[in-house]
Amino acid sequence: MTKRNNSATVTLEDDGIRLDRWFKRTLKDISFTIIAKLIRKGSIRVNGKKADISTRLVEGDQIVYPEIFLTAKKEQTLPNFKKQS
């Protein structure tokens, strides 16, 4: 099984922002907790090197990150309590 990675290049618009803020702008549906965990594990790299959450991005930096899947939250149903007469 091969791991699929996504990659992105930092644009002038994103020059100077922190890595965690870049993910918040780019992948709005992914929580900060998931991003922080992937960064700590070294799964997210900037220019081929492990990065910190606070890494400042520069135009032209290459960000490589794993494919992140969102799972729909299961709807929680409460048991149907019927009053017995």
Secondary structure as GFF3:
##gff-version 3
##sequence-region A 1 85
A	DSSP	beta_strand	5	9	.	.	.	ID=ss1
A	DSSP	three_ten_helix	12	14	.	.	.	ID=ss2
A	DSSP	alpha_helix	19	26	.	.	.	ID=ss3
A	DSSP	alpha_helix	32	41	.	.	.	ID=ss4
A	DSSP	beta_strand	45	46	.	.	.	ID=ss5
A	DSSP	beta_strand	49	50	.	.	.	ID=ss6
A	DSSP	beta_strand	62	66	.	.	.	ID=ss7
###
